Amino acid sequence: MIKFYKYVAAGNDFIIIDNREGALELDAGQVRALCDRRFGIGADGVLVLTLDSKVNFRMNYFNADGSRGEMCGNGARALVNFAVTYGQISSSGTFLADDGEHAYRFKDGFVAVEILVTDTLHPWIVPDPGCGFINTGVPHLIIPVENVASENLDPLGVAMNAHPIHPQGTNVNIVNRSAASLQVRTWERGVNMETLACGTGATAVAIYANQIWGISWPVLLSFKGGQLEVDLRGNQYWLKGPSELVFEGQIALSKLYSN
């Protein structure tokens, strides 16, 4: 049996496993089974907390399809909440993900994490002129639309993820500019469907909105799962939003449904 914690961060839900003792090794099939919403716990992904001598902790992230994810913004925020609450880790510090070392801050239930952006925004004409493309830890396509609610996002996400112009695949964000905030929906590579929010996607859209539409920092973004804020401070992009523990429990990996 392993202990798990279920966290939600602006609508993205995650399974968190404390592996500071280093005894657990998950394979892709086990990750898929854990994330299965009928036979498993159900989640957009699995976060595994491990130790690293150079930082406060290390984040290992797995997408719901079992693939390893370089970074997950909302997942990182959930894991920071867990690490501070259960791991007695400092409320500010650094953690390591597959894309590099990130700073974090935790205060009053809100978590801000640094999103590493070494790429620049590229003008994109697929599927339409006026789109943008940028890697914010993972690749993101940004598509401006008139009404996010009326778009059929899942077929669009599948098509763009498989398009030859994106050989590594891509996340797909549609965005509508409004007076109060940006309305955003995201199709996530690795989950392979629309999710209720996306932290690296929020960062990509915020950069697009700042550079193309002239929206000043911080940028507020509204997803189905809640609101996120992206700010640029010096040369650091910071993603901020809510995260909370939903429930905790135990599960036997040997009893998981195999798919």
C-alpha positions as CSV (number, residue, x, y, z in Angstrom):
1,M,0.0,0.0,0.0
2,I,1.2,3.5,-0.7
3,K,-0.1,6.8,0.8
4,F,-1.4,9.4,-1.6
5,Y,-2.7,12.9,-1.4
6,K,-5.2,14.4,-3.9
7,Y,-4.7,18.1,-4.6
8,V,-6.5,20.6,-6.8
9,A,-4.9,23.7,-8.2
10,A,-7.3,26.0,-10.2
11,G,-9.2,23.0,-11.5
12,N,-6.2,20.8,-12.4
13,D,-6.2,17.8,-10.1
14,F,-3.1,15.8,-9.1
15,I,-2.1,12.7,-7.2
16,I,0.9,13.5,-4.9
17,I,3.2,10.8,-3.6
18,D,5.9,11.4,-0.9
19,N,8.9,9.5,-2.1
20,R,11.6,11.2,0.1
21,E,12.8,7.8,1.2
22,G,13.4,6.9,-2.5
23,A,11.7,3.4,-2.3
24,L,9.1,3.9,-5.0
25,E,9.5,3.6,-8.8
26,L,6.3,4.1,-10.9
27,D,6.0,2.8,-14.4
28,A,3.8,4.3,-17.2
29,G,1.1,1.7,-16.7
30,Q,0.8,2.4,-13.0
31,V,0.6,6.1,-13.6
32,R,-2.2,5.6,-16.2
33,A,-4.0,3.3,-13.7
34,L,-3.7,5.8,-10.9
35,C,-5.1,8.6,-13.1
36,D,-8.0,6.6,-14.4
37,R,-11.2,8.3,-13.3
38,R,-13.2,5.1,-13.2
39,F,-10.8,2.4,-12.0
40,G,-8.2,4.5,-10.2
41,I,-8.0,7.7,-8.1
42,G,-8.4,10.0,-11.1
43,A,-6.2,12.9,-11.9
44,D,-4.6,15.0,-14.7
45,G,-1.2,13.8,-13.5
46,V,1.0,12.3,-10.8
47,L,3.5,14.3,-8.8
48,V,6.3,12.5,-6.9
49,L,8.2,14.4,-4.2
50,T,11.9,13.4,-3.8
51,L,14.9,14.8,-2.1
52,D,17.8,16.7,-3.7
53,S,20.7,18.1,-1.8
54,K,21.0,21.2,-3.9
55,V,17.3,22.4,-3.5
56,N,14.4,22.1,-1.1
57,F,12.9,19.2,-3.0
58,R,12.6,17.7,-6.5
59,M,9.4,17.3,-8.5
60,N,9.0,14.4,-10.8
61,Y,5.9,14.9,-12.9
62,F,4.0,12.3,-14.9
63,N,1.1,13.0,-17.3
64,A,-2.1,11.0,-17.1
65,D,-1.1,9.0,-20.2
66,G,2.0,7.8,-18.3
67,S,4.5,10.0,-20.1
68,R,7.1,12.1,-18.2
69,G,6.4,15.8,-18.2
70,E,9.2,18.4,-18.2
71,M,7.2,20.8,-16.1
72,C,3.7,21.5,-14.9
73,G,2.9,24.9,-13.4
74,N,-0.2,24.1,-11.5
75,G,1.2,20.8,-10.5
76,A,4.3,22.5,-9.1
77,R,2.0,24.9,-7.1
78,A,0.2,21.9,-5.6
79,L,3.4,20.1,-4.7
80,V,4.8,23.2,-3.0
81,N,1.6,23.4,-0.9
82,F,2.1,19.7,0.0
83,A,5.8,20.1,0.7
84,V,5.4,23.0,3.0
85,T,2.4,21.5,4.8
86,Y,3.5,17.9,5.2
87,G,7.3,18.0,4.6
88,Q,8.0,20.9,6.9
89,I,9.9,22.6,4.1
90,S,10.5,26.3,4.1
91,S,7.7,28.5,2.8
92,S,10.1,30.0,0.2
93,G,13.0,28.4,-1.6
94,T,13.7,26.4,-4.7
95,F,12.8,23.1,-6.3
96,L,14.1,21.1,-9.2
97,A,11.9,19.9,-12.2
98,D,13.0,18.3,-15.4
99,D,13.3,21.7,-17.1
100,G,15.5,23.2,-14.4
101,E,15.6,24.9,-11.0
102,H,12.5,27.0,-10.0
103,A,11.9,29.4,-7.1
104,Y,8.7,29.2,-5.1
105,R,6.7,31.1,-2.4
106,F,3.8,30.0,-0.3
107,K,1.6,32.3,1.7
108,D,-2.0,32.3,2.9
109,G,-3.0,29.3,0.8
110,F,-1.7,30.8,-2.4
111,V,1.4,29.4,-4.1
112,A,3.6,31.3,-6.6
113,V,6.2,29.4,-8.6
114,E,8.8,30.6,-11.1
115,I,8.2,29.5,-14.7
116,L,11.4,29.1,-16.6
117,V,11.1,30.7,-20.0
118,T,14.2,30.5,-22.2
119,D,12.2,30.7,-25.5
120,T,10.7,33.7,-27.2
121,L,7.2,34.2,-28.6
122,H,7.1,33.1,-32.3
123,P,4.4,34.4,-34.7
124,W,2.5,31.4,-35.9
125,I,0.1,30.9,-38.9
126,V,-1.2,27.5,-38.0
127,P,-4.1,27.0,-37.8
128,D,-4.6,30.7,-38.6
129,P,-2.5,33.9,-39.0
130,G,-2.2,35.8,-35.7
131,C,-1.4,32.8,-33.5
132,G,1.7,32.5,-31.3
133,F,4.0,29.6,-30.2
134,I,6.3,29.5,-27.2
135,N,7.9,27.0,-24.9
136,T,7.2,27.8,-21.2
137,G,8.7,24.6,-19.9
138,V,6.5,22.7,-22.4
139,P,5.4,23.8,-25.9
140,H,2.3,26.0,-26.2
141,L,0.3,27.2,-29.1
142,I,-1.8,30.3,-28.5
143,I,-4.9,30.9,-30.7
144,P,-6.9,34.1,-30.3
145,V,-10.7,33.6,-30.8
146,E,-13.8,35.7,-30.5
147,N,-15.6,33.4,-28.0
148,V,-13.8,30.7,-26.1
149,A,-17.1,29.1,-25.0
150,S,-18.2,28.4,-28.6
151,E,-15.0,26.6,-29.7
152,N,-14.8,22.9,-30.1
153,L,-11.4,22.5,-28.5
154,D,-10.8,18.8,-28.2
155,P,-10.7,18.1,-32.0
156,L,-8.5,21.2,-32.5
157,G,-6.1,20.1,-29.8
158,V,-5.8,16.6,-31.3
159,A,-5.1,18.0,-34.7
160,M,-2.6,20.6,-33.6
161,N,-0.8,18.1,-31.4
162,A,-0.3,15.8,-34.3
163,H,0.5,18.5,-36.9
164,P,3.9,18.0,-38.5
165,I,4.8,21.6,-37.6
166,H,4.8,20.4,-33.9
167,P,7.1,17.4,-34.0
168,Q,7.2,17.1,-30.2
169,G,3.5,17.7,-30.0
170,T,2.0,20.8,-28.3
171,N,-0.5,22.1,-25.8
172,V,-3.2,24.2,-27.4
173,N,-4.7,27.4,-25.8
174,I,-7.6,29.4,-27.1
175,V,-8.0,32.9,-25.6
176,N,-10.4,35.8,-25.8
177,R,-9.5,39.3,-24.6
178,S,-12.1,40.8,-22.3
179,A,-12.2,44.0,-20.1
180,A,-11.6,42.2,-16.7
181,S,-9.3,39.3,-17.6
182,L,-8.4,36.9,-20.4
183,Q,-10.8,34.0,-20.9
184,V,-8.7,30.9,-21.6
185,R,-9.3,27.2,-22.4
186,T,-6.4,24.7,-22.7
187,W,-6.0,21.3,-24.3
188,E,-3.1,19.5,-22.7
189,R,-0.6,17.2,-24.3
190,G,-0.2,14.1,-22.1
191,V,-3.7,14.4,-20.7
192,N,-4.9,14.5,-24.3
193,M,-8.0,16.4,-23.6
194,E,-9.1,19.8,-22.4
195,T,-8.4,20.4,-18.7
196,L,-9.9,23.0,-16.4
197,A,-6.7,25.1,-16.2
198,C,-3.0,25.0,-17.1
199,G,-0.2,26.9,-15.4
200,T,2.4,26.8,-18.2
201,G,-0.4,27.6,-20.6
202,A,-1.4,30.6,-18.5
203,T,2.2,31.8,-18.7
204,A,2.3,31.4,-22.5
205,V,-1.0,33.2,-23.0
206,A,0.1,36.0,-20.6
207,I,3.3,36.5,-22.7
208,Y,1.3,36.6,-25.9
209,A,-1.2,39.1,-24.4
210,N,1.6,41.4,-23.2
211,Q,3.6,41.4,-26.4
212,I,0.7,41.3,-28.9
213,W,-2.1,43.1,-27.2
214,G,0.0,45.3,-24.9
215,I,-1.6,44.1,-21.6
216,S,0.5,45.2,-18.7
217,W,1.8,42.9,-15.9
218,P,0.4,41.3,-13.9
219,V,-1.9,39.5,-16.3
220,L,-5.1,37.9,-14.9
221,L,-6.4,34.8,-16.7
222,S,-9.8,33.1,-16.1
223,F,-10.1,29.3,-16.7
224,K,-13.0,27.0,-16.1
225,G,-11.3,25.9,-12.9
226,G,-10.5,29.3,-11.5
227,Q,-8.3,32.4,-11.9
228,L,-4.5,32.5,-12.3
229,E,-2.1,35.4,-12.2
230,V,1.1,35.7,-14.2
231,D,3.6,38.4,-13.4
232,L,7.0,39.4,-14.7
233,R,9.4,40.6,-12.0
234,G,12.8,41.5,-13.3
235,N,13.6,38.6,-15.6
236,Q,11.4,36.0,-13.7
237,Y,7.9,34.9,-14.7
238,W,5.8,34.1,-11.7
239,L,2.6,32.0,-11.7
240,K,0.2,32.5,-8.8
241,G,-3.1,30.9,-7.8
242,P,-4.9,28.7,-5.3
243,S,-4.3,25.1,-4.4
244,E,-5.8,22.8,-1.8
245,L,-5.9,19.3,-0.5
246,V,-9.1,17.4,-1.4
247,F,-8.5,14.1,0.3
248,E,-5.9,11.5,1.2
249,G,-5.8,7.8,1.3
250,Q,-4.0,4.6,0.6
251,I,-3.9,2.4,-2.5
252,A,-2.4,-0.9,-3.5
253,L,-0.4,-0.6,-6.7
254,S,-0.8,-4.4,-7.2
255,K,-4.6,-4.0,-7.3
256,L,-4.6,-1.3,-10.0
257,Y,-6.6,-1.9,-13.2
258,S,-4.1,-2.5,-16.0
259,N,-4.8,-0.7,-19.3
